[in-house]
Amino acid sequence: MTLSNNQIRKMKSAARLYAVQALFQMEAASQTVDQVMLEFEDHRFGAVYEGQEMTKGDPDTFRDLMLRAVDEQAAIDQVTDRALVAKWPIARIDPTLRALFRAAGAELLIKSTPPKVVITEFVGVAQAFFPEGKEPKFVNAVLDHMAREMQPDQF
């Protein structure tokens, strides 16, 4: 079965959301990347919750984001720190946002997706987690700064 471009986009978007959740879970539950990736791929992708089937995430995108975020965490955190207000280092921000910045930073390092698309996608993830808050605007500003530092040739 061949997937449409729209289906592929949805699966990649879902993989980004799952990566943020998985990175959060790794930090909160002190689990390894292998444990969390296995759990998500086996039990979350396409799972049915309250009668609704979750979108199946793109496993390649998910794995790439997870492994790069873990392998390059220190570098990603340094870029994020430079994008944050001086009095708010990454260690002090909400753990969901920390996971989001790590996943987005990983995708910016991979460089296979245009940075403006990465920003848009992860602002959407922020809206899913914080539908009533100011966090999506904050995420947009931080990711714009990160993208300009990590991929200056794209701006």
N, C-alpha and C positions, 0 to 999 in steps of 0.2 A: 504494500500500500504506500503510495506516494503522498506526502504531506504537502498541504498548500503553504505558501509563504506566511499567511495569516496564522496557521496552526503552529508553524515553526516559531514565529514571533511570540505567540502566547506561551509556548513551552519554555522559551528563553526567559521571558518575563517571570514565569513561575519559578524557574531555576534561581533567579536573582532573589526572589522573595524567600525561597527555601534556604538559600545560602545565608541570608541575614538571620533567619530563625536558627539555623544550625550553628552559626558562629556564636550567637547569643547562648544557645544551649551548651556549647563547649565551655564557655566561660562560667556560666552559672552552675553547671553540674560537674565541672572538672573532668570532662570526657575527652578522649583523643579524637583527632580528626577522622581516623578510620572508623571508630565506633559510631560517630555521629553520621558520617556519610552512609554507612551501611543501614542505619536505622531509617534515615530519610528515604533512601532509594527503595528499601524493602517495605516500609510501612506508611510513608507519607505521600509519595508521588502517586496521584490517582486514587488516594484513599477516599472513602465515603464518610462524611461527618454530618450528622443530623440530616440525613437523606440527600445531601448534596455531594456530588463527586468533585474532588479537588482536581485541578489541572495537573496533568502529568508533566513534571519538569523535564527539561532537556538534560539528560545525565552528563553529557560532555561539558556543557556550560557550568552545571553545578559543580562537578569535580574540579574543573579548571579554576573556578572562583575560590573554592574551598582550599585547594592545595596552594594556590598562589597567595591567598590571604594569610595562611599559616606560615608558609615559607618566608614571606616578605613582610610579616607583621611589623617588625621594628621599623623598617623603612616607610611603610604605609603610615604608621603612627606618627613618625616624625613629620611627614608631609601634612598630615591632619593637624598636628600641633601647630604648625606654622600657619595653617588656615584659620585656626580658632583664635579667639580673643586671648591675649597673653595670660589673663587670670583664669582661664578655663582650659587647662591642658586636657588631653583626651581621657586621662584617668578619672577626671571629675565629671564627665558627661554621662548622660543616660546610657546604660549598657546596650539598649537596642540601637541607639544612634552610633555607638562605638562599633557594633557589629556591622551596621550599614556602611559606615565609612571604610571599614576594612574590606568588605565585599566590593564596594565601588572602587576603592583604591586598587584592589586586585585586578579588576576589569580594565582600569586605566593603564595598569602595567602591561597587561596582555596586548593591548593596542589593536585588537581585531575589530573593535566596535568604535565608531567615531565618538569622541568625548562628549559631544552635545547629546548624543543618544544615551550614553551612560548616565549623564546627569538627569535627563528626562525620565529614564527608567527608574532610577533610584529615588527621585522625588516622588514618583508614583508609589514606590514601596513605602516611603515615609508617610504618604497620605493614607495608605492602608493601615499603618500602625497608629497614626496620630490624626484621625479624620477631622477633629475639631481644633487642633492646636496650631501653633505657629511653627512647629518643627519642620514642615515641608519647605517653608521659605528659608529657614536656617540651613537645611540640608542643601538647598539650591545654591546658596551663597558659599558654603564651605566646599562643595564639590566643584563649583566654578573655579575657585581659587586653586584647589588641588589639581584640576585638569589643566589649568594654565601653567602650573609649575611642572607637571609630569609630561605634558605634551604641548609645549609652547608653539611648535610648528603648526598646530591645528587651529590657532587663533590669529 
